[in-house]
Amino acid sequence: MQAEIEIYKLRDRIAHLEAEVAFLYKHLGIEYVPEAGPADDPRIIEQLQKGNKLEAIKLYRQIYSTGSQEAVSAVDEMKGRLGL
């Protein structure tokens, strides 16, 4: 029960902090744009921007010589991190 209360408090605090950050961005007239990391191939990002997730996965597998599951996980992580 105590752990649930702590989780609730942490979620509430995170929501509050997110609201503060959103307020600051709006007040300052700026927009957060996530940056690609050094391992993010621009060809994969391009496919994700076009909504071609399967093509992005195929490219990831070709570029990094990985299996399907690893490629799907990596592309999903990249997609989420970059907000695509």
Backbone as ProteinMPNN parsed JSONL, in Angstrom:
{"seq_chain_A": "MQAEIEIYKLRDRIAHLEAEVAFLYKHLGIEYVPEAGPADDPRIIEQLQKGNKLEAIKLYRQIYSTGSQEAVSAVDEMKGRLGL", "coords_chain_A": {"N_chain_A": [[0.815, -1.19, 0.0], [1.918, 1.234, 0.797], [3.843, 1.564, -1.183], [2.24, 1.989, -3.422], [1.145, 4.457, -2.815], [3.436, 6.047, -2.853], [4.122, 5.778, -5.558], [1.914, 7.031, -6.73], [2.314, 9.641, -5.755], [4.745, 10.249, -7.018], [3.977, 10.136, -9.72], [2.149, 12.236, -9.754], [3.857, 14.357, -9.171], [5.544, 14.289, -11.429], [3.672, 14.906, -13.429], [3.073, 17.514, -12.656], [5.597, 18.763, -12.999], [5.911, 18.403, -15.77], [3.848, 20.047, -16.678], [4.806, 22.524, -15.819], [7.133, 22.765, -17.393], [5.97, 22.797, -19.946], [4.554, 25.192, -19.732], [6.691, 27.007, -19.515], [7.98, 26.653, -22.022], [5.914, 27.596, -23.691], [5.627, 30.223, -22.726], [8.136, 31.277, -23.323], [8.08, 31.057, -26.011], [9.109, 28.928, -27.491], [9.809, 25.707, -28.958], [10.106, 22.325, -28.108], [12.296, 20.163, -29.656], [13.214, 16.992, -30.221], [16.497, 15.688, -30.482], [18.299, 13.805, -32.88], [20.252, 10.939, -32.14], [23.749, 9.937, -32.234], [23.773, 7.365, -33.264], [21.519, 7.182, -34.745], [20.425, 6.569, -37.792], [19.995, 8.649, -40.597], [18.467, 7.759, -42.765], [16.747, 5.898, -41.702], [15.306, 7.5, -39.933], [14.087, 9.185, -41.78], [12.311, 7.393, -43.05], [10.643, 6.792, -40.894], [9.533, 9.314, -40.434], [7.983, 9.522, -42.679], [6.102, 7.704, -42.086], [6.592, 5.066, -42.599], [7.094, 2.507, -41.05], [7.706, -0.25, -41.315], [9.534, -0.237, -43.438], [11.542, 1.231, -42.234], [12.33, -0.573, -40.271], [13.313, -2.655, -41.872], [15.488, -1.317, -43.06], [17.008, -0.797, -40.752], [17.697, -3.414, -39.999], [19.292, -4.143, -42.201], [21.378, -2.235, -42.08], [22.496, -2.554, -39.501], [22.781, -5.268, -39.195], [20.97, -7.008, -37.703], [18.574, -9.059, -35.939], [15.017, -9.567, -36.436], [13.387, -8.946, -34.128], [15.109, -7.402, -32.507], [15.54, -5.249, -34.218], [12.942, -4.207, -34.462], [12.472, -3.4, -31.803], [14.505, -1.468, -31.506], [13.813, 0.416, -33.484], [11.267, 1.168, -32.588], [11.994, 2.338, -30.149], [13.555, 4.474, -31.084], [11.641, 5.856, -32.569], [9.832, 6.614, -30.534], [11.523, 8.165, -28.888], [12.231, 10.25, -30.572], [9.832, 11.335, -31.043], [8.194, 10.615, -33.203]], "CA_chain_A": [[0.0, 0.0, 0.0], [2.823, 2.386, 0.864], [4.471, 1.701, -2.499], [1.244, 2.584, -4.311], [1.051, 5.882, -2.46], [4.653, 6.681, -3.363], [4.002, 5.829, -7.022], [0.94, 8.079, -7.009], [2.969, 10.933, -5.497], [5.728, 10.474, -8.077], [3.246, 10.443, -10.949], [1.609, 13.586, -9.586], [4.996, 15.287, -9.281], [5.956, 14.302, -12.833], [2.654, 15.659, -14.167], [3.277, 18.925, -12.298], [6.811, 19.221, -13.662], [5.628, 18.485, -17.208], [3.034, 21.246, -16.883], [5.69, 23.674, -15.663], [7.991, 22.832, -18.575], [5.108, 23.225, -21.058], [4.306, 26.61, -19.518], [7.913, 27.746, -19.849], [8.131, 26.643, -23.483], [4.91, 28.498, -24.261], [5.962, 31.586, -22.305], [9.34, 31.701, -24.034], [7.828, 30.978, -27.446], [9.989, 27.945, -28.113], [9.257, 24.362, -29.071], [11.09, 21.267, -27.902], [12.482, 19.26, -30.781], [14.229, 16.011, -29.835], [17.607, 15.548, -31.418], [18.716, 12.448, -33.22], [21.522, 10.544, -31.544], [24.777, 9.584, -33.21], [23.506, 6.057, -33.87], [20.271, 7.259, -35.503], [20.693, 6.741, -39.216], [19.003, 9.55, -41.192], [17.578, 7.027, -43.67], [15.715, 5.299, -40.857], [14.481, 8.61, -39.467], [13.284, 9.623, -42.923], [11.218, 6.444, -43.227], [9.718, 6.976, -39.781], [8.82, 10.563, -40.667], [7.016, 9.254, -43.74], [5.144, 6.727, -41.585], [6.959, 3.745, -43.13], [7.788, 1.785, -39.98], [8.271, -1.512, -41.818], [10.734, 0.085, -44.214], [12.556, 1.635, -41.246], [12.824, -1.809, -39.655], [14.144, -3.328, -42.884], [16.749, -0.573, -43.151], [17.761, -1.029, -39.523], [18.258, -4.768, -40.084], [20.37, -4.131, -43.198], [22.494, -1.397, -41.645], [23.12, -3.026, -38.263], [22.838, -6.737, -39.213], [20.295, -7.511, -36.515], [17.369, -9.846, -36.143], [13.753, -8.821, -36.525], [12.936, -8.425, -32.833], [16.01, -6.325, -32.094], [15.279, -4.105, -35.096], [11.641, -3.632, -34.075], [12.674, -2.711, -30.526], [15.34, -0.285, -31.73], [13.041, 1.392, -34.257], [10.232, 1.677, -31.68], [12.661, 3.239, -29.199], [13.93, 5.666, -31.841], [10.391, 6.535, -32.892], [9.345, 7.25, -29.313], [12.468, 9.187, -28.41], [12.214, 11.394, -31.483], [8.474, 11.835, -31.146], [7.701, 10.426, -34.569]], "C_chain_A": [[0.863, 1.26, 0.0], [3.486, 2.631, -0.487], [3.512, 2.339, -3.487], [1.099, 4.074, -4.064], [2.259, 6.623, -3.003], [4.606, 6.818, -4.885], [3.037, 6.925, -7.417], [1.576, 9.461, -6.839], [3.983, 11.259, -6.594], [5.056, 10.827, -9.398], [2.671, 11.851, -10.899], [2.715, 14.632, -9.744], [5.471, 15.4, -10.725], [4.972, 15.111, -13.66], [2.807, 17.157, -13.901], [4.505, 19.497, -13.008], [6.625, 19.351, -15.173], [4.81, 19.728, -17.522], [3.887, 22.51, -16.767], [6.582, 23.86, -16.892], [7.184, 23.323, -19.78], [4.813, 24.715, -20.95], [5.515, 27.443, -19.916], [8.152, 27.791, -21.352], [7.169, 27.622, -24.13], [5.257, 29.95, -23.955], [7.166, 32.126, -23.08], [9.184, 31.64, -25.551], [8.748, 30.012, -28.169], [9.292, 26.584, -28.134], [10.377, 23.361, -28.887], [11.119, 20.362, -29.117], [13.575, 18.276, -30.394], [15.29, 15.869, -30.913], [17.904, 14.079, -31.672], [20.065, 12.172, -32.561], [22.513, 10.14, -32.615], [24.522, 8.249, -33.905], [22.224, 6.053, -34.703], [20.573, 7.575, -36.961], [19.604, 7.61, -39.846], [18.041, 8.859, -42.16], [16.437, 6.373, -42.905], [14.759, 6.38, -40.367], [13.565, 9.092, -40.586], [12.081, 8.699, -43.132], [10.183, 6.572, -42.109], [8.904, 8.253, -39.96], [7.744, 10.401, -41.736], [5.939, 8.265, -43.289], [5.403, 5.312, -42.067], [7.762, 2.95, -42.099], [8.424, 0.492, -40.475], [9.537, -1.273, -42.632], [11.873, 0.5, -43.289], [13.17, 0.405, -40.586], [13.722, -2.566, -40.628], [15.509, -2.64, -43.0], [17.621, -0.822, -41.93], [18.444, -2.392, -39.569], [19.431, -4.813, -41.057], [21.6, -3.393, -42.684], [23.251, -2.02, -40.475], [23.206, -4.552, -38.155], [22.235, -7.349, -37.959], [19.123, -8.387, -36.917], [16.131, -8.962, -36.12], [13.371, -8.169, -35.199], [13.812, -7.272, -32.355], [15.767, -5.068, -32.921], [13.976, -3.421, -34.733], [11.797, -2.834, -32.784], [13.449, -1.413, -30.718], [14.57, 0.799, -32.469], [11.929, 1.985, -33.395], [10.82, 2.664, -30.68], [13.003, 4.554, -29.894], [12.69, 6.51, -32.143], [9.848, 7.277, -31.67], [10.226, 8.393, -28.839], [12.418, 10.442, -29.273], [10.808, 11.966, -31.672], [7.868, 11.701, -32.529], [6.492, 9.525, -34.628]], "O_chain_A": [[0.575, 2.225, -0.707], [3.67, 3.779, -0.89], [3.93, 3.152, -4.311], [0.947, 4.856, -5.002], [2.12, 7.715, -3.554], [5.001, 7.846, -5.434], [3.312, 7.679, -8.35], [1.396, 10.341, -7.681], [4.073, 12.401, -7.046], [5.516, 11.717, -10.114], [2.704, 12.575, -11.894], [2.515, 15.666, -10.381], [5.77, 16.5, -11.192], [5.38, 15.914, -14.5], [2.684, 17.97, -14.817], [4.449, 20.597, -13.557], [7.123, 20.296, -15.785], [5.055, 20.393, -18.529], [3.706, 23.456, -17.534], [6.762, 24.979, -17.372], [7.656, 24.163, -20.546], [4.819, 25.425, -21.956], [5.375, 28.469, -20.581], [8.487, 28.842, -21.898], [7.553, 28.39, -25.011], [5.186, 30.808, -24.835], [7.198, 33.3, -23.446], [10.049, 32.112, -26.289], [9.124, 30.241, -29.319], [8.316, 26.354, -27.42], [11.466, 23.523, -29.438], [10.085, 19.856, -29.552], [14.734, 18.663, -30.252], [14.997, 15.926, -32.107], [17.774, 13.233, -30.787], [20.907, 13.062, -32.443], [22.149, 10.014, -33.784], [25.003, 8.027, -35.016], [21.878, 5.034, -35.301], [20.928, 8.701, -37.311], [18.417, 7.344, -39.656], [16.918, 9.326, -42.352], [15.308, 6.301, -43.39], [13.542, 6.193, -40.386], [12.39, 9.374, -40.35], [10.966, 9.168, -43.363], [8.982, 6.471, -42.358], [7.708, 8.269, -39.668], [6.712, 11.072, -41.693], [4.979, 8.013, -44.017], [4.532, 4.449, -41.959], [8.965, 2.748, -42.262], [9.552, 0.171, -40.101], [10.502, -2.029, -42.522], [13.032, 0.162, -43.532], [14.38, 0.346, -40.368], [14.779, -3.064, -40.239], [16.548, -3.299, -43.034], [18.828, -1.034, -42.053], [19.619, -2.519, -39.225], [20.449, -5.446, -40.776], [22.726, -3.867, -42.833], [24.482, -2.02, -40.449], [23.655, -5.073, -37.135], [22.891, -8.107, -37.244], [18.737, -8.444, -38.085], [16.2, -7.77, -35.822], [13.067, -6.977, -35.154], [13.3, -6.272, -31.85], [15.784, -3.957, -32.392], [13.907, -2.193, -34.697], [11.304, -1.71, -32.687], [13.087, -0.38, -30.155], [14.664, 1.975, -32.119], [11.674, 3.188, -33.465], [10.221, 3.7, -30.394], [12.762, 5.629, -29.344], [12.705, 7.73, -31.986], [9.45, 8.438, -31.771], [9.737, 9.45, -28.44], [12.548, 11.558, -28.77], [10.622, 12.959, -32.376], [7.118, 12.569, -32.975], [5.963, 9.272, -35.71]]}, "name": "protein", "num_of_chains": 1, "seq": "MQAEIEIYKLRDRIAHLEAEVAFLYKHLGIEYVPEAGPADDPRIIEQLQKGNKLEAIKLYRQIYSTGSQEAVSAVDEMKGRLGL"}
